[in-house]
Amino acid sequence: MQETVVEGSEELATPGDVLGRAAEVKPGRGAYLAPHSNLVYASLTGRVRTVSPPPDAPDQRPTVEVIGHKAHGAVPEPGSVVIARVTKVLNRMASADILCVGPKSVREKFTGIIRQQDVRATEIDKVDMHLSFRPGDIVRALVLSLGDARAYYLSTAKNELGVLSAESAAGATMVPVSWTEMQCPLTGQTEKRKVAKVGS
């Protein structure tokens, strides 16, 4: 069975662009269905392509996909786990540069935002961003959605998500001692972090 490609729609899409309604199209590569909105959005920059289903397919909606300019570079999508470097910490959010999607490194610059409510699963209202992350921290996070201003919303609200690696004030790589603290091996001082549980 050969899928037929509907050409002629050589439009360009950028992350966050609406590609169609979920009732009319299915999201393919480079596209995703946003929860609660029933709209299909682009998750990367590239050309929009619509693929018709086989005649005997039970679902006769065409698949809409975005063919990226840089096909080899990994692209964050909702549900994917990423590695990111924290660049800035504010009272209600932290921003980070996404370095890897799964095992693959990215080739374009993708910005992630970890909001206060997405840091951990419990006592959300008591989260102190400055006691959870510091600039330079390497974190493992889950992509929730494409947020505002071309940035991805990230979550660290699972045990295995959070800070993987952090440098102490003395310049040493700290060792996790609990899920809320890391310790400098040089000075013995501890610093607060939202630590990722490694292993298990």
N, C-alpha and C positions, 0 to 999 in steps of 0.2 A: 504494500500500500504506500503510495507516494503522497506526501503532504504537498499541497499546492501553495505556492507563495503568491500573495496578492501584491503585485508591485505597483508602482505609481505613487506610493505614499512615501516619498523620500524626504520626509520632514525630519528635522533635527529635534531631539529632546534633551533636556538637561534634568538632573535629579530634582524630583518634586513636581515635574510637569504631569498634568492629568492626561492619560492616554485613552481613557474611555470608562464606561460604566461596567461594573462587574456582571450586570445582567446581559451585556452585549459582547464582552470580550473576556478572555482568560489571560492572566499574566504569565508571560514566558520569561526567558532569560533577560535580565536587566530591567524587570518590572515587578511590581508587587501589589497585592491587594491591601489597602489600608483598612485596619479594623474599624468598624462602626461607620465607615463612610460609604462603603460599596463603590468606591472608585479605585481604578487601577492607575498607579503612578509609576513614573520612570525612576530607576535607582542609579542610573549612570548617564553619562553624556554619550550620545551617538545617534545613529539613524534608526528611525522607527520602521519596523517590518511587521506585517500582518500575515500570519500563516493560517490558511484554511484547514479545517479538520478533514479527515477522510470521509467520503460520503456515508459510510456505514457507522461512523462514530456516534455513540449515544449522545454525546455533548456536541452540539453543532455550532457552538460559539467559536469564532476564530481566536487564535492565540496572538497576542500582541507582544513583541519583544523589541528590545533596544540593542542594536549591535554597536558595541563601544569602539571608539577610535583606537584604544589601546587594549586590544583583546587579551593580551598576555598578563596584564596586571590584575591582581585580585581587587574586587569591589565589595564593600560592605553591603549586606542586605539584611532586612529584618530577620532575626532568628540566628544570625551568624555570630560566632564568638570571635572577638578581635583582641589584639594586643595593642595598647596605646600608651603614649608618653604624656603625662600630665604637664600642661604648659601654664595654666593659670588656675588659681583657686579663689573663688569669691564666697560670700556668705551663703548663697543659695545654690551655687552650682560650681562645677569644675570643668574646664575645657581641656581637651587633649588632642594630640595628633595621632591618628590611627596608623600604626606601622605594619600590622599583619592582619589578614583575614584568615582564620584557621592557620594552616602551616605556610600560607603564601604571603609574600610581602607585597605591599601596594606600590604602584608606580606613580600614582597621582596623589595630591594632597587631599586627605579627607579629615575633617574636623569632627570630633565627638564632644558631646556635652553630657555630663553626669549631673542630673538635678538632685537636689536634696532628698526628694521623695524616692529616688531610685538607688540610693547608696546601699541600703540594707532593708531586710524584710520586716524587721521589728522596730518598735519605738521610733518610727520615721520622724515624728515631730521633734525628737531630741537629737537628731543628727547634727553634729558640728562639722561642717565641710573641712575646716582647718585642722581638725583632729582625725580626719579620714584620709586626706591626700595632701601631698606637697608637690610643688613643681619639680619635675624630673623623675617622679615615681613612674615605674612601669606597671601598668594594670592590665588585668584580663577582665573583659566586660562583654556583655551580651547586647547586640544591636536591637533596640526596641522599634525604632521607626526613623524615618527621615524627618527631622524637626524643622525649625525655622532657619532661615538664612543659610541654606545648604549645609547644615550640620546634622549629624546623626545623634539621636538620643540614645545614650548607653545606660545600661544598668549593671550594678555590682551586687544586686540583692539576692545572691545565692552564696552558699559557703565557699564554693570553688572559685568565685569571682572576687576581684579586689586587687590589692597591691601585691605584685609578685616580687618586685625588687625595688629597693629604696636606698638612698645614700644618707648617711647620718651627717650631722653638722661637722663631724671630724673628717668627713670624706670617705668613710668606709662603707662597704655594702652591709646593710643591717640583716640580722637574722630574726625571723619571726619567733616570738615567744608565746603569743596567744593570738586569738582572732582579732584583738584590738591593739596589740602592741608589737613593736619590733625593737631589737636591741643592737646597739653599736658594739662590735666585738673589741674595739680599741678602748673605749671609755667606760663601757658597761651601762651607759645611759639608755633609757628606753624612750621611744617616741610613739605617740598614738597614730594608728593607721587602721583602715578597714582592710585587714589582711585576707588574702586569698588562701583557702585551705588547699594545700598541694598534696597530691596523691589521693589515696582511698578511692 
